[in-house]
Amino acid sequence: MILYRYLTGPDTVAFCKRVTAQLNRGWVLAGPPTLAFDAAKGQMICGQTIMKTVDAVDYTDETVLSDY
């Protein structure tokens, strides 16, 4: 199965660490990051898509993406 996730959060070191942690769990970047300004909070918000292929497992609606 191929899994897809879109990580979002404030543009901080913590966000970069979240993405790095997923890369070290076997996920790969799926395109460039996105940035948007949240005027209400006065901060930049990052987004990054990641994907992972998991062999010998079928996707279901009950699949918990963070388990992989």
N, C-alpha and C positions, 0 to 999 in steps of 0.2 A: 504494500500500500504506500501511497505517497501522502505525507502529511503536510499541511500548510498552517503557518501561524503568522500573525501580524502583531508584533510587539510595539507598544507605545508607552511614552512616558516623558517627563520633563528632560530637557537636554542637560543631563548631569553625568558625572562619572558613574553614578549608580545605574543609569540606563545602559551605558557602555558595558558595565560589568554583567548586566542581565543578558545582553546579546552575546558577550564573550562566553558566559557560562553555557549558553545553548550551543554555540559553535563547538565547544569542547565536549558536548554530549552527542555530537554527530550531525547536528543541523547545519545547513549551509545557507549562505545569503542568497536571496532570490530577488535580485534587483537592487537598485540604489536606495539609500535611506530617504525619507521624506522629512520635511520640517514645516511647521506651521506655528504662527504666533497666536497664543491664547491671550487676547486683550484683557479678558476679565481677571486673569491671574498674573498678567504681565510677564509671561515666560514663553520660551520656545518649547515646543513639543516635538519630539522625534518619533518616527515610525520606521520599522524595519521588518520586511517580510523575510521569513525563513522557511525552508522546506527540508524534509527528511524522508528518505525511502526506507521502509522497514519490510524486509523480506519475510515470506511465510506467515504473514498476518493479514487478515482481511479487515477492512474498515467497516465499522458499524456506527450508528448514531450514538452508541454508548462509549465509543473510543474516547479516552481522556488524553488529549494531545500532550499535556504536561507529563504524562507517564513515560513518554519516549524522549 
